[in-house]
Amino acid sequence: MGILGITYDKIMAERTGVKNQKISVNTTSLIKDITKVTLNAFEKTVESLNVKFELKSEFKPKIGFVEITGTIIYTVKNTDDLIKQWKKNKTMSEENRVELTNYIFRNALPKALMLTDLMQLPPVVDIPQAVAKQNK
């Protein structure tokens, strides 16, 4: 069935220095926890998963950070199998991991980009830039 929605618990950015040299940005996404939930919708019961996630962007040298945490409501056919695997060794199938990670990036990165603009930090993703033509 897939992803039903997303909620945010924390959206935070802080600038702790000024950009005066080349800055590198490292953005990571992490699944923190997965729990089973039962949803009641349209007179139907659906077994789902609450997937807690974290997206962090760190700058080097340290001039600030962005952190976003939240929960994705996720439905899969093998809910019990995924929960067992997660509880056993904090892993999941590659297919599930890729789907969730891409969803986190698609939804949280634009918010992180907005925060870096507001906080006058470098963007967390590369933004294309136009350059003037060179006269020959």
Secondary structure as UniProt FT lines:
FT   STRAND          2..15
FT   STRAND          24..41
FT   TURN            42..43
FT   STRAND          44..60
FT   STRAND          64..75
FT   TURN            77..78
FT   HELIX           79..89
FT   HELIX           94..118
FT   TURN            119..120
//
